[in-house]
């Protein structure tokens, strides 16, 4: 993947991106209600962001779509649920055509943010690959779009808590994220067997965003943004020896 500017990927598959954006926004209008305006405003902003000129691929995910969709669905009358679900599915179909997928994280990555799920699963293969919902190639492409994810900073010998509250608002593992602080790690590449090629490495998000926004080649931006001065903790989850 040469560019992380999402609009470049959309322009390659959508004939008239502005018209598609306005179509999605107009179809959200009939659902306006004080009861669930927070969720609807989030979806509006998400649609705007998907079609934005400067949005990075790492800023969008299925998780950011389905959360407000499900919350809004629970507030709608039965007669409106099908129409709203159809709209959510169409936005999801666009993300899928770009290359996004669900369950692209590995058990190791889940444990690095404090999770205790997927017990017994292979630690280095994406969950979606293991359950058969996505292929290795699909997972590989989606992870390149996502670029980064979160981890508890203590596993890297770092104690920066500047991102803790932000992540804790959306993480399932709120207490651990608030207590220990978080940082950003790379979604590492997958080998031919679908396994990550190394332990996830920490990255300077601000530097990464700055370089990617300048349309620097993705691999060059990643290399320049890697955090070099970190120490793997003794209890590093699912450690890959020598990696």
Secondary structure in CASP SS format (residue, H / E / C, confidence):
PFRMAT SS
TARGET T0000
AUTHOR 0000-0000-0000
METHOD secondary structure of the structure
MODEL  1
X C 1.00
X C 1.00
X C 1.00
X C 1.00
X E 1.00
X H 1.00
X H 1.00
X H 1.00
X H 1.00
X H 1.00
X H 1.00
X C 1.00
X C 1.00
X C 1.00
X C 1.00
X C 1.00
X H 1.00
X H 1.00
X H 1.00
X H 1.00
X H 1.00
X H 1.00
X H 1.00
X H 1.00
X H 1.00
X H 1.00
X H 1.00
X H 1.00
X H 1.00
X C 1.00
X C 1.00
X C 1.00
X C 1.00
X H 1.00
X H 1.00
X H 1.00
X H 1.00
X H 1.00
X H 1.00
X H 1.00
X H 1.00
X H 1.00
X H 1.00
X H 1.00
X H 1.00
X H 1.00
X H 1.00
X H 1.00
X H 1.00
X H 1.00
X C 1.00
X C 1.00
X C 1.00
X C 1.00
X C 1.00
X E 1.00
X H 1.00
X H 1.00
X H 1.00
X C 1.00
X C 1.00
X H 1.00
X H 1.00
X H 1.00
X H 1.00
X H 1.00
X H 1.00
X H 1.00
X H 1.00
X H 1.00
X H 1.00
X H 1.00
X H 1.00
X C 1.00
X C 1.00
X C 1.00
X C 1.00
X H 1.00
X H 1.00
X H 1.00
X H 1.00
X H 1.00
X H 1.00
X H 1.00
X H 1.00
X H 1.00
X H 1.00
X H 1.00
X H 1.00
X H 1.00
X H 1.00
X H 1.00
X H 1.00
X H 1.00
X H 1.00
X H 1.00
X H 1.00
X H 1.00
X C 1.00
X C 1.00
X C 1.00
X C 1.00
X C 1.00
X C 1.00
X C 1.00
X E 1.00
X H 1.00
X H 1.00
X H 1.00
X H 1.00
X H 1.00
X H 1.00
X C 1.00
X C 1.00
X C 1.00
X C 1.00
X C 1.00
X C 1.00
X C 1.00
X C 1.00
X C 1.00
X C 1.00
X C 1.00
X C 1.00
X E 1.00
X E 1.00
X H 1.00
X H 1.00
X H 1.00
X H 1.00
X C 1.00
X C 1.00
X C 1.00
X C 1.00
X C 1.00
X H 1.00
X H 1.00
X H 1.00
X H 1.00
X H 1.00
X H 1.00
X H 1.00
X H 1.00
X H 1.00
X H 1.00
X H 1.00
X C 1.00
X E 1.00
X E 1.00
X E 1.00
X E 1.00
X E 1.00
X H 1.00
X H 1.00
X H 1.00
X H 1.00
X C 1.00
X C 1.00
X C 1.00
X C 1.00
X C 1.00
X C 1.00
X C 1.00
X H 1.00
X H 1.00
X H 1.00
X H 1.00
X H 1.00
X C 1.00
X C 1.00
X C 1.00
X C 1.00
X C 1.00
X H 1.00
X H 1.00
X H 1.00
X H 1.00
X H 1.00
X H 1.00
X H 1.00
X C 1.00
X E 1.00
X E 1.00
X E 1.00
X E 1.00
X E 1.00
X C 1.00
X C 1.00
X C 1.00
X E 1.00
X C 1.00
X C 1.00
X C 1.00
X C 1.00
X E 1.00
X E 1.00
X C 1.00
X C 1.00
X C 1.00
X C 1.00
X C 1.00
X E 1.00
X E 1.00
X C 1.00
X H 1.00
X H 1.00
X H 1.00
X H 1.00
X H 1.00
X H 1.00
X H 1.00
X H 1.00
X H 1.00
X C 1.00
X C 1.00
X C 1.00
X C 1.00
X H 1.00
X H 1.00
X H 1.00
X H 1.00
X H 1.00
X H 1.00
X H 1.00
X H 1.00
X E 1.00
X C 1.00
X C 1.00
X C 1.00
X C 1.00
X C 1.00
X C 1.00
X C 1.00
X C 1.00
X C 1.00
X C 1.00
X C 1.00
X C 1.00
X C 1.00
X C 1.00
X C 1.00
X C 1.00
X C 1.00
END
